[in-house]
């Protein structure tokens, strides 16, 4: 999932797809990359759950898939919650130490 | 930022640090990796804004830095909002087409 986002061209493709579906050539052209390279990037995004594709005749159309974003949201929220719990414990510890020091 | 998370050992280190601060050896040991390798992973996490470190005497202690998680949260939320806007436009288009088809 995170590997899929570790490349600037793949992130640019996702940004383009967040506006609406597009073909491989529509995704490759603004980035100035070759079609086979774009196809590889899209395969990585597809296996990461960020895009889905459909073939109609000879044209494959890619669209953004919201599931990977939802999974990322959960991942970040879990880590944030743990971090806040850690800070709360530190606050409690410091408060307890400060009150012990008072006469 | 996403490159930092693209490695399972780095994600495991982040999970460990979400519980509380730790030294390099405390982070390396449960993963069964060598100290120099752990130091490299931590440098990547630090440059991505996921961890911060402090040196006291000869011991460097690492702690989770909440800023990168906050940046990721923003990134995900922006893409989700755009995707929802895209779906809303599609809904509106389909509704308009359906109403035109009705006699």
N, CA and C atoms of all chains as a GROMACS GRO file, in nm:
protein
  618
    1UNK      N    1   0.083  -0.120   0.000
    1UNK     CA    2   0.000   0.000   0.000
    1UNK      C    3   0.088   0.127   0.000
    2UNK      N    4   0.185   0.132   0.094
    2UNK     CA    5   0.269   0.252   0.102
    2UNK      C    6   0.370   0.255  -0.012
    3UNK      N    7   0.415   0.136  -0.056
    3UNK     CA    8   0.508   0.131  -0.170
    3UNK      C    9   0.442   0.194  -0.293
    4UNK      N   10   0.313   0.169  -0.311
    4UNK     CA   11   0.241   0.224  -0.426
    4UNK      C   12   0.249   0.376  -0.429
    5UNK      N   13   0.254   0.438  -0.312
    5UNK     CA   14   0.255   0.585  -0.304
    5UNK      C   15   0.394   0.644  -0.297
    6UNK      N   16   0.498   0.556  -0.297
    6UNK     CA   17   0.635   0.605  -0.277
    6UNK      C   18   0.695   0.664  -0.404
    7UNK      N   19   0.618   0.671  -0.512
    7UNK     CA   20   0.668   0.724  -0.639
    7UNK      C   21   0.586   0.846  -0.682
    8UNK      N   22   0.655   0.954  -0.721
    8UNK     CA   23   0.587   1.080  -0.754
    8UNK      C   24   0.494   1.066  -0.875
    9UNK      N   25   0.535   0.985  -0.976
    9UNK     CA   26   0.448   0.965  -1.092
    9UNK      C   27   0.319   0.893  -1.054
   10UNK      N   28   0.332   0.794  -0.963
   10UNK     CA   29   0.211   0.722  -0.921
   10UNK      C   30   0.118   0.814  -0.842
   11UNK      N   31   0.176   0.901  -0.758
   11UNK     CA   32   0.091   0.994  -0.682
   11UNK      C   33   0.022   1.093  -0.777
   12UNK      N   34   0.095   1.136  -0.883
   12UNK     CA   35   0.035   1.227  -0.981
   12UNK      C   36  -0.080   1.158  -1.055
   13UNK      N   37  -0.063   1.029  -1.086
   13UNK     CA   38  -0.170   0.954  -1.152
   13UNK      C   39  -0.294   0.947  -1.063
   14UNK      N   40  -0.272   0.923  -0.934
   14UNK     CA   41  -0.384   0.917  -0.839
   14UNK      C   42  -0.455   1.050  -0.832
   15UNK      N   43  -0.376   1.159  -0.833
   15UNK     CA   44  -0.436   1.293  -0.828
   15UNK      C   45  -0.523   1.316  -0.952
   16UNK      N   46  -0.472   1.274  -1.069
   16UNK     CA   47  -0.550   1.287  -1.193
   16UNK      C   48  -0.680   1.206  -1.183
   17UNK      N   49  -0.670   1.083  -1.130
   17UNK     CA   50  -0.787   0.995  -1.122
   17UNK      C   51  -0.888   1.040  -1.017
   18UNK      N   52  -0.842   1.123  -0.923
   18UNK     CA   53  -0.937   1.172  -0.821
   18UNK      C   54  -1.036   1.270  -0.883
   19UNK      N   55  -1.004   1.323  -1.003
   19UNK     CA   56  -1.097   1.412  -1.075
   19UNK      C   57  -1.198   1.330  -1.156
   20UNK      N   58  -1.151   1.217  -1.213
   20UNK     CA   59  -1.240   1.133  -1.294
   20UNK      C   60  -1.161   1.024  -1.364
   21UNK      N   61  -1.229   0.921  -1.419
   21UNK     CA   62  -1.161   0.809  -1.485
   21UNK      C   63  -1.077   0.856  -1.605
   22UNK      N   64  -0.977   0.776  -1.642
   22UNK     CA   65  -0.889   0.811  -1.753
   22UNK      C   66  -0.828   0.686  -1.815
   23UNK      N   67  -0.786   0.697  -1.941
   23UNK     CA   68  -0.716   0.587  -2.008
   23UNK      C   69  -0.566   0.595  -1.977
   24UNK      N   70  -0.492   0.489  -2.014
   24UNK     CA   71  -0.348   0.487  -1.990
   24UNK      C   72  -0.280   0.606  -2.057
   25UNK      N   73  -0.319   0.635  -2.183
   25UNK     CA   74  -0.251   0.744  -2.254
   25UNK      C   75  -0.284   0.880  -2.192
   26UNK      N   76  -0.406   0.896  -2.145
   26UNK     CA   77  -0.442   1.021  -2.077
   26UNK      C   78  -0.363   1.040  -1.947
   27UNK      N   79  -0.327   0.927  -1.885
   27UNK     CA   80  -0.250   0.935  -1.760
   27UNK      C   81  -0.102   0.953  -1.787
   28UNK      N   82  -0.053   0.891  -1.896
   28UNK     CA   83   0.091   0.895  -1.928
   28UNK      C   84   0.132   1.030  -1.983
   29UNK      N   85   0.048   1.088  -2.070
   29UNK     CA   86   0.086   1.209  -2.146
   29UNK      C   87   0.129   1.327  -2.060
   30UNK      N   88   0.047   1.372  -1.963
   30UNK     CA   89   0.089   1.490  -1.884
   30UNK      C   90   0.217   1.465  -1.803
   31UNK      N   91   0.250   1.338  -1.778
   31UNK     CA   92   0.371   1.308  -1.700
   31UNK      C   93   0.493   1.292  -1.791
   32UNK      N   94   0.469   1.286  -1.924
   32UNK     CA   95   0.580   1.266  -2.016
   32UNK      C   96   0.647   1.131  -2.001
   33UNK      N   97   0.570   1.029  -1.966
   33UNK     CA   98   0.630   0.895  -1.954
   33UNK      C   99   0.573   0.804  -2.062
   34UNK      N  100   0.648   0.698  -2.096
   34UNK     CA  101   0.607   0.605  -2.201
   34UNK      C  102   0.490   0.519  -2.152
   35UNK      N  103   0.409   0.471  -2.247
   35UNK     CA  104   0.292   0.390  -2.211
   35UNK      C  105   0.329   0.265  -2.129
   36UNK      N  106   0.434   0.188  -2.170
   36UNK     CA  107   0.465   0.068  -2.090
   36UNK      C  108   0.501   0.102  -1.946
   37UNK      N  109   0.567   0.215  -1.926
   37UNK     CA  110   0.603   0.260  -1.792
   37UNK      C  111   0.477   0.297  -1.713
   38UNK      N  112   0.383   0.366  -1.781
   38UNK     CA  113   0.258   0.404  -1.716
   38UNK      C  114   0.178   0.280  -1.676
   39UNK      N  115   0.177   0.179  -1.765
   39UNK     CA  116   0.105   0.054  -1.738
   39UNK      C  117   0.162  -0.013  -1.612
   40UNK      N  118   0.296  -0.011  -1.600
   40UNK     CA  119   0.360  -0.071  -1.480
   40UNK      C  120   0.320   0.004  -1.354
   41UNK      N  121   0.324   0.137  -1.360
   41UNK     CA  122   0.285   0.216  -1.243
   41UNK      C  123   0.140   0.188  -1.204
   42UNK      N  124   0.054   0.178  -1.306
   42UNK     CA  125  -0.088   0.154  -1.279
   42UNK      C  126  -0.111   0.015  -1.219
   43UNK      N  127  -0.027  -0.082  -1.260
   43UNK     CA  128  -0.039  -0.217  -1.204
   43UNK      C  129  -0.004  -0.214  -1.055
   44UNK      N  130   0.098  -0.134  -1.018
   44UNK     CA  131   0.136  -0.121  -0.878
   44UNK      C  132   0.022  -0.055  -0.799
   45UNK      N  133  -0.036   0.052  -0.856
   45UNK     CA  134  -0.148   0.120  -0.790
   45UNK      C  135  -0.269   0.027  -0.776
   46UNK      N  136  -0.290  -0.057  -0.879
   46UNK     CA  137  -0.404  -0.148  -0.876
   46UNK      C  138  -0.383  -0.257  -0.770
   47UNK      N  139  -0.260  -0.309  -0.759
   47UNK     CA  140  -0.236  -0.414  -0.659
   47UNK      C  141  -0.238  -0.356  -0.518
   48UNK      N  142  -0.214  -0.225  -0.505
   48UNK     CA  143  -0.223  -0.160  -0.375
   48UNK      C  144  -0.367  -0.121  -0.339
   49UNK      N  145  -0.460  -0.141  -0.432
   49UNK     CA  146  -0.601  -0.112  -0.406
   49UNK      C  147  -0.638   0.035  -0.427
   50UNK      N  148  -0.549   0.111  -0.494
   50UNK     CA  149  -0.577   0.254  -0.514
   50UNK      C  150  -0.655   0.281  -0.642
   51UNK      N  151  -0.641   0.193  -0.743
   51UNK     CA  152  -0.716   0.211  -0.867
   51UNK      C  153  -0.780   0.079  -0.909
   52UNK      N  154  -0.886   0.089  -0.987
   52UNK     CA  155  -0.948  -0.028  -1.049
   52UNK      C  156  -0.958   0.002  -1.198
   53UNK      N  157  -0.967  -0.101  -1.281
   53UNK     CA  158  -0.974  -0.076  -1.426
   53UNK      C  159  -1.077  -0.166  -1.491
   54UNK      N  160  -1.126  -0.119  -1.606
   54UNK     CA  161  -1.223  -0.194  -1.686
   54UNK      C  162  -1.183  -0.185  -1.831
   55UNK      N  163  -1.197  -0.297  -1.904
   55UNK     CA  164  -1.161  -0.295  -2.045
   55UNK      C  165  -1.289  -0.298  -2.128
   56UNK      N  166  -1.301  -0.199  -2.217
   56UNK     CA  167  -1.415  -0.198  -2.309
   56UNK      C  168  -1.357  -0.195  -2.449
   57UNK      N  169  -1.372  -0.303  -2.523
   57UNK     CA  170  -1.310  -0.312  -2.654
   57UNK      C  171  -1.159  -0.313  -2.636
   58UNK      N  172  -1.088  -0.220  -2.700
   58UNK     CA  173  -0.943  -0.216  -2.687
   58UNK      C  174  -0.896  -0.116  -2.584
   59UNK      N  175  -0.988  -0.041  -2.525
   59UNK     CA  176  -0.947   0.065  -2.431
   59UNK      C  177  -0.971   0.024  -2.286
   60UNK      N  178  -0.866   0.033  -2.205
   60UNK     CA  179  -0.880   0.007  -2.062
   60UNK      C  180  -0.890   0.141  -1.989
   61UNK      N  181  -0.995   0.155  -1.910
   61UNK     CA  182  -1.017   0.280  -1.837
   61UNK      C  183  -0.990   0.257  -1.688
   62UNK      N  184  -0.911   0.349  -1.631
   62UNK     CA  185  -0.876   0.341  -1.489
   62UNK      C  186  -0.959   0.439  -1.409
   63UNK      N  187  -0.996   0.398  -1.288
   63UNK     CA  188  -1.067   0.489  -1.199
   63UNK      C  189  -1.009   0.473  -1.057
   64UNK      N  190  -1.023   0.577  -0.978
   64UNK     CA  191  -0.975   0.572  -0.840
   64UNK      C  192  -1.062   0.476  -0.759
   65UNK      N  193  -0.999   0.396  -0.674
   65UNK     CA  194  -1.071   0.303  -0.587
   65UNK      C  195  -1.060   0.356  -0.443
   66UNK      N  196  -1.174   0.387  -0.380
   66UNK     CA  197  -1.166   0.451  -0.247
   66UNK      C  198  -1.121   0.358  -0.135
   67UNK      N  199  -1.114   0.226  -0.162
   67UNK     CA  200  -1.086   0.132  -0.052
   67UNK      C  201  -0.948   0.150   0.010
   68UNK      N  202  -0.845   0.174  -0.075
   68UNK     CA  203  -0.710   0.189  -0.019
   68UNK      C  204  -0.700   0.315   0.067
   69UNK      N  205  -0.768   0.423   0.023
   69UNK     CA  206  -0.767   0.546   0.104
   69UNK      C  207  -0.832   0.520   0.240
   70UNK      N  208  -0.941   0.441   0.239
   70UNK     CA  209  -1.010   0.409   0.365
   70UNK      C  210  -0.916   0.327   0.455
   71UNK      N  211  -0.842   0.233   0.396
   71UNK     CA  212  -0.748   0.151   0.474
   71UNK      C  213  -0.637   0.238   0.533
   72UNK      N  214  -0.588   0.335   0.452
   72UNK     CA  215  -0.484   0.425   0.502
   72UNK      C  216  -0.535   0.511   0.616
   73UNK      N  217  -0.659   0.557   0.600
   73UNK     CA  218  -0.721   0.641   0.703
   73UNK      C  219  -0.723   0.563   0.837
   74UNK      N  220  -0.763   0.436   0.831
   74UNK     CA  221  -0.768   0.352   0.950
   74UNK      C  222  -0.628   0.335   1.010
   75UNK      N  223  -0.529   0.309   0.923
   75UNK     CA  224  -0.390   0.289   0.968
   75UNK      C  225  -0.342   0.414   1.044
   76UNK      N  226  -0.362   0.532   0.985
   76UNK     CA  227  -0.317   0.657   1.047
   76UNK      C  228  -0.392   0.681   1.179
   77UNK      N  229  -0.524   0.658   1.178
   77UNK     CA  230  -0.605   0.684   1.298
   77UNK      C  231  -0.560   0.596   1.415
   78UNK      N  232  -0.528   0.468   1.386
   78UNK     CA  233  -0.481   0.377   1.492
   78UNK      C  234  -0.351   0.426   1.555
   79UNK      N  235  -0.256   0.468   1.467
   79UNK     CA  236  -0.127   0.516   1.519
   79UNK      C  237  -0.143   0.646   1.596
   80UNK      N  238  -0.231   0.734   1.547
   80UNK     CA  239  -0.254   0.860   1.617
   80UNK      C  240  -0.311   0.834   1.757
   81UNK      N  241  -0.406   0.739   1.764
   81UNK     CA  242  -0.470   0.707   1.892
   81UNK      C  243  -0.365   0.655   1.991
   82UNK      N  244  -0.276   0.566   1.944
   82UNK     CA  245  -0.172   0.511   2.032
   82UNK      C  246  -0.076   0.619   2.080
   83UNK      N  247  -0.045   0.711   1.986
   83UNK     CA  248   0.048   0.819   2.019
   83UNK      C  249  -0.014   0.912   2.123
   84UNK      N  250  -0.144   0.940   2.108
   84UNK     CA  251  -0.210   1.027   2.205
   84UNK      C  252  -0.215   0.960   2.341
   85UNK      N  253  -0.238   0.828   2.343
   85UNK     CA  254  -0.239   0.754   2.470
   85UNK      C  255  -0.102   0.764   2.536
   86UNK      N  256   0.005   0.756   2.453
   86UNK     CA  257   0.142   0.767   2.505
   86UNK      C  258   0.163   0.905   2.568
   87UNK      N  259   0.117   1.009   2.498
   87UNK     CA  260   0.134   1.145   2.550
   87UNK      C  261   0.053   1.166   2.677
   88UNK      N  262  -0.068   1.106   2.681
   88UNK     CA  263  -0.152   1.117   2.800
   88UNK      C  264  -0.082   1.054   2.921
   89UNK      N  265  -0.019   0.936   2.899
   89UNK     CA  266   0.052   0.868   3.008
   89UNK      C  267   0.168   0.955   3.056
   90UNK      N  268   0.239   1.018   2.960
   90UNK     CA  269   0.352   1.105   2.996
   90UNK      C  270   0.302   1.225   3.076
   91UNK      N  271   0.190   1.285   3.032
   91UNK     CA  272   0.131   1.398   3.105
   91UNK      C  273   0.099   1.357   3.249
   92UNK      N  274   0.035   1.240   3.263
   92UNK     CA  275  -0.006   1.192   3.395
   92UNK      C  276   0.117   1.170   3.483
   93UNK      N  277   0.222   1.112   3.424
   93UNK     CA  278   0.346   1.087   3.497
   93UNK      C  279   0.409   1.218   3.545
   94UNK      N  280   0.414   1.317   3.453
   94UNK     CA  281   0.476   1.445   3.488
   94UNK      C  282   0.394   1.519   3.594
   95UNK      N  283   0.262   1.509   3.582
   95UNK     CA  284   0.174   1.574   3.680
   95UNK      C  285   0.193   1.510   3.818
   96UNK      N  286   0.202   1.377   3.821
   96UNK     CA  287   0.221   1.304   3.948
   96UNK      C  288   0.356   1.341   4.010
   97UNK      N  289   0.460   1.352   3.927
   97UNK     CA  290   0.593   1.387   3.976
   97UNK      C  291   0.595   1.528   4.030
   98UNK      N  292   0.527   1.620   3.958
   98UNK     CA  293   0.523   1.760   4.002
   98UNK      C  294   0.452   1.772   4.136
   99UNK      N  295   0.343   1.695   4.154
   99UNK     CA  296   0.267   1.706   4.280
   99UNK      C  297   0.346   1.644   4.396
  100UNK      N  298   0.430   1.542   4.368
  100UNK     CA  299   0.514   1.483   4.473
  100UNK      C  300   0.618   1.583   4.521
  101UNK      N  301   0.667   1.666   4.426
  101UNK     CA  302   0.773   1.761   4.458
  101UNK      C  303   0.724   1.876   4.545
  102UNK      N  304   0.591   1.904   4.530
  102UNK     CA  305   0.538   2.015   4.609
  102UNK      C  306   0.536   1.978   4.757
  103UNK      N  307   0.564   2.073   4.847
  103UNK     CA  308   0.569   2.042   4.990
  103UNK      C  309   0.427   2.018   5.046
  104UNK      N  310   0.785   1.063   0.239
  104UNK     CA  311   0.694   1.028   0.347
  104UNK      C  312   0.641   0.885   0.327
  105UNK      N  313   0.591   0.854   0.205
  105UNK     CA  314   0.536   0.721   0.181
  105UNK      C  315   0.648   0.618   0.165
  106UNK      N  316   0.763   0.663   0.111
  106UNK     CA  317   0.877   0.571   0.099
  106UNK      C  318   0.917   0.521   0.238
  107UNK      N  319   0.913   0.609   0.337
  107UNK     CA  320   0.950   0.570   0.474
  107UNK      C  321   0.864   0.455   0.524
  108UNK      N  322   0.740   0.449   0.479
  108UNK     CA  323   0.647   0.346   0.528
  108UNK      C  324   0.644   0.223   0.439
  109UNK      N  325   0.722   0.225   0.328
  109UNK     CA  326   0.714   0.116   0.232
  109UNK      C  327   0.792  -0.008   0.276
  110UNK      N  328   0.851  -0.005   0.394
  110UNK     CA  329   0.930  -0.118   0.442
  110UNK      C  330   0.871  -0.172   0.573
  111UNK      N  331   0.856  -0.304   0.580
  111UNK     CA  332   0.789  -0.367   0.696
  111UNK      C  333   0.866  -0.344   0.826
  112UNK      N  334   1.002  -0.346   0.820
  112UNK     CA  335   1.080  -0.322   0.942
  112UNK      C  336   1.060  -0.180   0.993
  113UNK      N  337   1.052  -0.084   0.900
  113UNK     CA  338   1.030   0.055   0.943
  113UNK      C  339   0.891   0.072   1.004
  114UNK      N  340   0.792   0.004   0.946
  114UNK     CA  341   0.657   0.013   1.003
  114UNK      C  342   0.654  -0.052   1.142
  115UNK      N  343   0.729  -0.162   1.159
  115UNK     CA  344   0.734  -0.229   1.290
  115UNK      C  345   0.802  -0.137   1.393
  116UNK      N  346   0.906  -0.064   1.351
  116UNK     CA  347   0.972   0.030   1.442
  116UNK      C  348   0.875   0.140   1.485
  117UNK      N  349   0.798   0.190   1.390
  117UNK     CA  350   0.699   0.294   1.422
  117UNK      C  351   0.597   0.242   1.522
  118UNK      N  352   0.554   0.116   1.502
  118UNK     CA  353   0.457   0.057   1.593
  118UNK      C  354   0.515   0.047   1.734
  119UNK      N  355   0.642   0.006   1.742
  119UNK     CA  356   0.709   0.000   1.872
  119UNK      C  357   0.716   0.138   1.937
  120UNK      N  358   0.750   0.240   1.858
  120UNK     CA  359   0.765   0.375   1.912
  120UNK      C  360   0.630   0.439   1.947
  121UNK      N  361   0.522   0.386   1.892
  121UNK     CA  362   0.392   0.443   1.927
  121UNK      C  363   0.356   0.408   2.072
  122UNK      N  364   0.425   0.308   2.130
  122UNK     CA  365   0.403   0.273   2.271
  122UNK      C  366   0.487   0.362   2.363
  123UNK      N  367   0.608   0.399   2.318
  123UNK     CA  368   0.697   0.483   2.398
  123UNK      C  369   0.835   0.490   2.335
  124UNK      N  370   0.920   0.585   2.381
  124UNK     CA  371   1.054   0.603   2.324
  124UNK      C  372   1.140   0.476   2.341
  125UNK      N  373   1.242   0.462   2.255
  125UNK     CA  374   1.330   0.345   2.260
  125UNK      C  375   1.465   0.378   2.202
  126UNK      N  376   1.568   0.299   2.241
  126UNK     CA  377   1.702   0.314   2.184
  126UNK      C  378   1.713   0.232   2.055
  127UNK      N  379   1.822   0.252   1.981
  127UNK     CA  380   1.842   0.177   1.857
  127UNK      C  381   1.841   0.027   1.884
  128UNK      N  382   1.911  -0.016   1.990
  128UNK     CA  383   1.919  -0.160   2.015
  128UNK      C  384   1.784  -0.218   2.057
  129UNK      N  385   1.706  -0.140   2.132
  129UNK     CA  386   1.571  -0.186   2.168
  129UNK      C  387   1.481  -0.200   2.044
  130UNK      N  388   1.509  -0.117   1.943
  130UNK     CA  389   1.429  -0.124   1.821
  130UNK      C  390   1.478  -0.235   1.728
  131UNK      N  391   1.610  -0.257   1.727
  131UNK     CA  392   1.669  -0.356   1.635
  131UNK      C  393   1.643  -0.499   1.682
  132UNK      N  394   1.654  -0.520   1.814
  132UNK     CA  395   1.652  -0.657   1.868
  132UNK      C  396   1.527  -0.739   1.832
  133UNK      N  397   1.405  -0.688   1.859
  133UNK     CA  398   1.287  -0.770   1.828
  133UNK      C  399   1.271  -0.800   1.679
  134UNK      N  400   1.336  -0.719   1.593
  134UNK     CA  401   1.325  -0.741   1.449
  134UNK      C  402   1.436  -0.833   1.398
  135UNK      N  403   1.535  -0.861   1.484
  135UNK     CA  404   1.647  -0.946   1.443
  135UNK      C  405   1.732  -0.884   1.335
  136UNK      N  406   1.745  -0.750   1.337
  136UNK     CA  407   1.830  -0.684   1.237
  136UNK      C  408   1.952  -0.623   1.306
  137UNK      N  409   2.059  -0.604   1.228
  137UNK     CA  410   2.184  -0.549   1.282
  137UNK      C  411   2.167  -0.401   1.315
  138UNK      N  412   2.246  -0.351   1.409
  138UNK     CA  413   2.236  -0.210   1.450
  138UNK      C  414   2.255  -0.112   1.334
  139UNK      N  415   2.359  -0.131   1.247
  139UNK     CA  416   2.375  -0.033   1.138
  139UNK      C  417   2.254  -0.028   1.046
  140UNK      N  418   2.192  -0.145   1.025
  140UNK     CA  419   2.071  -0.151   0.942
  140UNK      C  420   1.956  -0.076   1.011
  141UNK      N  421   1.944  -0.093   1.142
  141UNK     CA  422   1.840  -0.024   1.218
  141UNK      C  423   1.861   0.127   1.212
  142UNK      N  424   1.987   0.170   1.224
  142UNK     CA  425   2.019   0.313   1.219
  142UNK      C  426   1.977   0.372   1.084
  143UNK      N  427   2.002   0.296   0.976
  143UNK     CA  428   1.963   0.344   0.842
  143UNK      C  429   1.811   0.358   0.832
  144UNK      N  430   1.738   0.257   0.879
  144UNK     CA  431   1.592   0.264   0.876
  144UNK      C  432   1.541   0.384   0.956
  145UNK      N  433   1.603   0.407   1.073
  145UNK     CA  434   1.560   0.518   1.158
  145UNK      C  435   1.588   0.653   1.092
  146UNK      N  436   1.700   0.659   1.016
  146UNK     CA  437   1.732   0.784   0.946
  146UNK      C  438   1.625   0.813   0.841
  147UNK      N  439   1.577   0.708   0.773
  147UNK     CA  440   1.471   0.726   0.673
  147UNK      C  441   1.342   0.773   0.741
  148UNK      N  442   1.309   0.711   0.854
  148UNK     CA  443   1.188   0.750   0.929
  148UNK      C  444   1.201   0.894   0.980
  149UNK      N  445   1.323   0.930   1.021
  149UNK     CA  446   1.345   1.065   1.073
  149UNK      C  447   1.331   1.168   0.961
  150UNK      N  448   1.387   1.139   0.842
  150UNK     CA  449   1.378   1.236   0.733
  150UNK      C  450   1.234   1.245   0.680
  151UNK      N  451   1.156   1.140   0.701
  151UNK     CA  452   1.014   1.144   0.663
  151UNK      C  453   0.928   1.212   0.767
  152UNK      N  454   0.987   1.249   0.881
  152UNK     CA  455   0.912   1.320   0.985
  152UNK      C  456   0.833   1.228   1.077
  153UNK      N  457   0.861   1.098   1.074
  153UNK     CA  458   0.786   1.003   1.157
  153UNK      C  459   0.848   0.984   1.295
  154UNK      N  460   0.981   1.004   1.306
  154UNK     CA  461   1.045   0.992   1.437
  154UNK      C  462   1.138   1.110   1.460
  155UNK      N  463   1.166   1.137   1.586
  155UNK     CA  464   1.264   1.237   1.625
  155UNK      C  465   1.358   1.169   1.723
  156UNK      N  466   1.480   1.221   1.737
  156UNK     CA  467   1.574   1.155   1.829
  156UNK      C  468   1.650   1.258   1.911
  157UNK      N  469   1.698   1.212   2.025
  157UNK     CA  470   1.777   1.297   2.114
  157UNK      C  471   1.894   1.216   2.166
  158UNK      N  472   2.011   1.278   2.174
  158UNK     CA  473   2.128   1.206   2.223
  158UNK      C  474   2.160   1.254   2.363
  159UNK      N  475   2.169   1.160   2.457
  159UNK     CA  476   2.208   1.194   2.594
  159UNK      C  477   2.328   1.108   2.626
  160UNK      N  478   2.444   1.170   2.639
  160UNK     CA  479   2.567   1.093   2.658
  160UNK      C  480   2.593   1.010   2.534
  161UNK      N  481   2.606   0.879   2.548
  161UNK     CA  482   2.632   0.794   2.431
  161UNK      C  483   2.506   0.729   2.375
  162UNK      N  484   2.394   0.753   2.442
  162UNK     CA  485   2.271   0.684   2.400
  162UNK      C  486   2.177   0.778   2.325
  163UNK      N  487   2.138   0.738   2.203
  163UNK     CA  488   2.039   0.815   2.128
  163UNK      C  489   1.903   0.750   2.146
  164UNK      N  490   1.806   0.829   2.188
  164UNK     CA  491   1.670   0.777   2.210
  164UNK      C  492   1.577   0.830   2.102
  165UNK      N  493   1.501   0.736   2.046
  165UNK     CA  494   1.405   0.772   1.940
  165UNK      C  495   1.264   0.778   1.996
  166UNK      N  496   1.186   0.873   1.946
  166UNK     CA  497   1.045   0.880   1.984
  166UNK      C  498   0.962   0.909   1.858
  167UNK      N  499   0.836   0.868   1.862
  167UNK     CA  500   0.746   0.893   1.750
  167UNK      C  501   0.717   1.042   1.740
  168UNK      N  502   0.715   1.093   1.617
  168UNK     CA  503   0.685   1.234   1.591
  168UNK      C  504   0.546   1.241   1.526
  169UNK      N  505   0.451   1.308   1.589
  169UNK     CA  506   0.314   1.304   1.536
  169UNK      C  507   0.293   1.386   1.408
  170UNK      N  508   0.393   1.467   1.368
  170UNK     CA  509   0.370   1.557   1.255
  170UNK      C  510   0.349   1.484   1.122
  171UNK      N  511   0.426   1.376   1.098
  171UNK     CA  512   0.411   1.305   0.971
  171UNK      C  513   0.273   1.238   0.963
  172UNK      N  514   0.226   1.185   1.077
  172UNK     CA  515   0.092   1.124   1.078
  172UNK      C  516  -0.014   1.230   1.046
  173UNK      N  517   0.005   1.350   1.101
  173UNK     CA  518  -0.090   1.459   1.073
  173UNK      C  519  -0.087   1.495   0.925
  174UNK      N  520   0.035   1.498   0.865
  174UNK     CA  521   0.047   1.530   0.723
  174UNK      C  522  -0.020   1.422   0.638
  175UNK      N  523  -0.004   1.295   0.678
  175UNK     CA  524  -0.067   1.186   0.604
  175UNK      C  525  -0.218   1.194   0.614
  176UNK      N  526  -0.266   1.229   0.732
  176UNK     CA  527  -0.410   1.241   0.754
  176UNK      C  528  -0.468   1.346   0.658
  177UNK      N  529  -0.398   1.460   0.645
  177UNK     CA  530  -0.441   1.566   0.554
  177UNK      C  531  -0.441   1.516   0.410
  178UNK      N  532  -0.334   1.446   0.372
  178UNK     CA  533  -0.320   1.395   0.234
  178UNK      C  534  -0.438   1.303   0.201
  179UNK      N  535  -0.467   1.209   0.291
  179UNK     CA  536  -0.576   1.114   0.268
  179UNK      C  537  -0.710   1.187   0.263
  180UNK      N  538  -0.731   1.282   0.356
  180UNK     CA  539  -0.859   1.352   0.362
  180UNK      C  540  -0.885   1.432   0.234
  181UNK      N  541  -0.779   1.496   0.179
  181UNK     CA  542  -0.794   1.573   0.055
  181UNK      C  543  -0.838   1.482  -0.060
  182UNK      N  544  -0.771   1.366  -0.073
  182UNK     CA  545  -0.805   1.274  -0.182
  182UNK      C  546  -0.944   1.216  -0.165
  183UNK      N  547  -0.981   1.188  -0.040
  183UNK     CA  548  -1.115   1.135  -0.015
  183UNK      C  549  -1.221   1.237  -0.055
  184UNK      N  550  -1.196   1.366  -0.020
  184UNK     CA  551  -1.293   1.471  -0.051
  184UNK      C  552  -1.310   1.483  -0.203
  185UNK      N  553  -1.197   1.480  -0.277
  185UNK     CA  554  -1.205   1.490  -0.423
  185UNK      C  555  -1.280   1.373  -0.483
  186UNK      N  556  -1.256   1.253  -0.425
  186UNK     CA  557  -1.320   1.132  -0.476
  186UNK      C  558  -1.471   1.138  -0.451
  187UNK      N  559  -1.508   1.187  -0.334
  187UNK     CA  560  -1.651   1.199  -0.304
  187UNK      C  561  -1.717   1.299  -0.398
  188UNK      N  562  -1.647   1.410  -0.428
  188UNK     CA  563  -1.700   1.510  -0.521
  188UNK      C  564  -1.720   1.447  -0.658
  189UNK      N  565  -1.624   1.360  -0.698
  189UNK     CA  566  -1.635   1.290  -0.827
  189UNK      C  567  -1.758   1.200  -0.828
  190UNK      N  568  -1.780   1.126  -0.720
  190UNK     CA  569  -1.895   1.036  -0.712
  190UNK      C  570  -2.025   1.115  -0.710
  191UNK      N  571  -2.024   1.232  -0.641
  191UNK     CA  572  -2.144   1.316  -0.637
  191UNK      C  573  -2.180   1.364  -0.777
  192UNK      N  574  -2.076   1.406  -0.855
  192UNK     CA  575  -2.102   1.451  -0.992
  192UNK      C  576  -2.160   1.338  -1.076
  193UNK      N  577  -2.107   1.216  -1.056
  193UNK     CA  578  -2.155   1.099  -1.130
  193UNK      C  579  -2.300   1.070  -1.094
  194UNK      N  580  -2.331   1.077  -0.965
  194UNK     CA  581  -2.470   1.056  -0.919
  194UNK      C  582  -2.564   1.157  -0.985
  195UNK      N  583  -2.522   1.286  -0.984
  195UNK     CA  584  -2.605   1.392  -1.041
  195UNK      C  585  -2.627   1.368  -1.190
  196UNK      N  586  -2.521   1.325  -1.260
  196UNK     CA  587  -2.530   1.298  -1.403
  196UNK      C  588  -2.627   1.184  -1.430
  197UNK      N  589  -2.615   1.075  -1.352
  197UNK     CA  590  -2.701   0.959  -1.372
  197UNK      C  591  -2.846   0.993  -1.340
  198UNK      N  592  -2.867   1.074  -1.235
  198UNK     CA  593  -3.003   1.113  -1.197
  198UNK      C  594  -3.066   1.199  -1.308
  199UNK      N  595  -2.986   1.291  -1.364
  199UNK     CA  596  -3.036   1.379  -1.471
  199UNK      C  597  -3.070   1.295  -1.594
  200UNK      N  598  -2.986   1.196  -1.628
  200UNK     CA  599  -3.010   1.112  -1.744
  200UNK      C  600  -3.136   1.028  -1.725
  201UNK      N  601  -3.151   0.977  -1.601
  201UNK     CA  602  -3.269   0.893  -1.572
  201UNK      C  603  -3.397   0.975  -1.583
  202UNK      N  604  -3.394   1.101  -1.537
  202UNK     CA  605  -3.515   1.182  -1.542
  202UNK      C  606  -3.548   1.223  -1.685
  203UNK      N  607  -3.444   1.238  -1.771
  203UNK     CA  608  -3.468   1.269  -1.912
  203UNK      C  609  -3.536   1.151  -1.984
  204UNK      N  610  -3.500   1.029  -1.941
  204UNK     CA  611  -3.553   0.910  -2.007
  204UNK      C  612  -3.700   0.886  -1.975
  205UNK      N  613  -3.743   0.940  -1.858
  205UNK     CA  614  -3.882   0.918  -1.819
  205UNK      C  615  -3.975   0.998  -1.909
  206UNK      N  616  -4.093   0.945  -1.944
  206UNK     CA  617  -4.183   1.018  -2.037
  206UNK      C  618  -4.251   1.136  -1.970
   0.00000   0.00000   0.00000
